[in-house]
């Protein structure tokens, strides 16, 4: 359907170009033979110019159609390949080891980090396949108001630690995160970058520094955990990322 959408406009334009490029037939003029001869020659030249213009229009429309269709087809092929790879590499949910959740204090960094103070932490158990435990805390800059839960501050950095039964699931879900707003196959939105001598995935290549329309995040697997740092502030202080990388070194080779 996408290909048809890009093609129908050039086809209509081709029809119009063909319909208007017919050779025009001279009409006898009663005012004199000399004027009729001049008119005949002018119409012949106009017909040749119309044919040349039609050829140029045809070539231009072919190029325009290819310029629209080829990127769409390449993008679709890339997404299909990435989706097939995601399905092929998904770990098994059979015979998973029993999940032994960490405590919130062991999972999260609950002390002040680079002028950012942690708020209340949250622990959530998800009985899915695979089962998991989420630990989450919001860091706000010192001096900024912190509302009580469930309200969130206007600007904050959020740290999330997701614990899974084994390292295979953590590695898989760090590469293919189940977030609706994220295109896992976009090499800029989910790019591999190097931070503090660790490979992590991030959206930093898809956005300008300080841009809030595209949220900045860093995520990586570490053992059987996935750590994600989300920025909901234009202050892109990476000291929180550094602190979590020291606690949870990246498992990405």
N, C-alpha and C positions, 0 to 999 in steps of 0.2 A: 504493500500500500504506500509506503514512503516513496518508493521509486516512481509510482504512478503520480504521486503528488508533485514531484519535481519535473515530470515529463510533460504533463498536460499543457502547461503554459507555453513551452517552446513549440509544441505541436500546433496549438492554435495560432501562434505567430507565424509559423511556416505556412499555414493555410492562407492567412491573410497576405503574406508576401507573395505566394504563388498566384493568388487571385488578382492581385494588383499589378503583376508583372507581365500580363499578356501584351503582345504586340498590338499597338493601337493602329487602326486602319484610318487612312486619311479620308477626309470628307471633301468632295469637290467644292471649291469656292467660286462663286459667280463673279467676283470682282475683277478677275483677270488671271491669265495663265501664269504670269511671273510669280504672283503671290502664292498660287497653288503649288508650284514647284518648290518654293522655299518651305512651305508648310509640310510637304511630303518628306523632304530631307530632314527637317527637324524632328518629325515623328519617328523616322527610321533611327536617328541617333538616340532619341528618347527610349525606344524599344531596346536598343543594345545596352544602354545604361541601366534600364530596368532589369535585364537579364543578369548583368554583372552585380547589381545590387542584391538580387535574389541569391546569387551564389555566395556573396559575402555574408548575407543574413543567415543562410543555411550553415556556413562554417562557424559563425559566431554562436549560433544556437546549439550546435553540437558541442562546442567547447564549454558553453555555459552548462549544458546538461551534465557533461562529464564532471565538471567542477563541483556540481551539487551531488551527483550520485556516488562518485568514487569514495569521498570521505565517509558517507553514510554506510556504504557497504563494508569499508575497512573497519569502522567502529563496530558494526554489527558482528563481523567475523571475530574481532578481538573479544567482544563480550561473550560470544558463544564459546570461544576457547577457554576464557577465564571461568565461565560457569561449569564447563565440562571438567576443568581441573579441580574446581572446588568440590564437585560431586565425587570425583575419582579419589581424592586424597582425604575424604572425611573419615576420621577414626571410627572404630567400632564402639558400640555401646554395650557389647556383651562382656561379661566377667570383669566389670570395672571394680577397682579396689574401693573399699569403703571410704567415704569422704570424712576426714577428721578436721573440722574447721579450726582455724586459728582464732585466737581471741582478738577483739578489736584493737587492743593495745599492741599486740604483736603484729597485726596486719598493717596498721596505719602508723603514720608519724604524727603524734599528737602533741608535739611541742612546737614552739614558734620557729619559723623558718624564713629567713631573709625578710624581716618586717611583715611577715604574714602569719596571722594567728589562726589556729584551727578552731572550728565551731563544734557543734555536737556531731558525733559520728553515728552512722546508721549501719546496721547489719541486717541483711535480707537473705533468707534461705530459699532457693529455687529448686523445687522437686521436679526437674525436667530430665531430659536425656541429652547430655549427661546432667546429673545434679550439680549444683554449684552454690557457692556462698559469696554474696557481694558485701564488701565493706566500702563505705563512702564517707568522705568528710569534705567540708567546704573551708577554704582558707580565705580570710579577708584581710585587707591591709589594716595595720594598726591605726586606730582613730576613726575608721569608718563604722557606721552603725550596722549591727548584726541582729536582724529580727529573729524571733523565735520560730522554730519549726512549726508548720511545714513551709513557711515563707522563706524565700531565698534573698540574699543581699542583692543590691543592684550590680555590684562588680565582685567577682570572686574567681578563685582557682579551685577546681574540684579534682580530688584524687579518688580513684576507684581501684580497688584490688578485688579481682574475681578469682576465686579459688576453685579448681576443678579436680576430679579424681586422679588424673595423671598429666604428665607433661605433654603428651601427644595432643590432647584436647586443648590445652592452653596455647600451644604453638599454632594449631589450626584456627582457633577463634581469634587469635591476634592477627593472623593473616586475612581471615574472612570474618570480620566483626559483624554481628547481627544488629547493625544500626541502619535504620531506614534512610537516614539522610546521607549516608556515606556510600559512594560508588567504589566498591572494593577493587574493581578492574581499572580504575582511573589511576594512571601512573603518577599523577600530581597530587590528587586528593589523598592517596594512601601510599605515599612514596617512602622508600627506605632512605633514611638520612643518618648521619653520624653525629651523636651528641655525647660529649664527655667519654669518648672512646668506646661507645656502645652503639650498635645498630638498633634503631627504633623506627617505627612507622609514624608518619606525620602528614598533616595537611599544609605544612609551611610553604611548599612549592606552588600551591594553588592560590596563594593570597599574598597581598602586600603587607608588610609589617604594620601592625596596629589596626588592620582591617577587621571589623567585627561582623561583617555580613557572612563571611565564611569562618566558622569557629576554628581556632587553632587547637590542635590536640597532639599528644604524643602517646603512643601505646606500644607495648612490647611484652613478650612472654618471658617469664623467669621461673624455671622449674614448672610446677603445676599451677602457677598463677599468671594472670594477665593484669598488667598495671596500665592505667590510662590516666593521663593528666589533661583535663579540659580547661581552656581559658575562656572565661566570660568577662574579660576585662582587656582594655587596650594595653595594660602594663604586662608585657610578655616576659616577665622575670623567670628565668630558667633555673633559679636556685631550688625550686620545689622539684623540678625534674631531676636535678643533680642529686638531691637528697634521696629520692626514691630509687634512682639508679645505683646509688651506693648500697642501699638496703636490698634492692632486687636487681642484680646485674642482668642484662639482657641475654637471653638464650639464642638470639638470632646469630647464626654463624657468619 
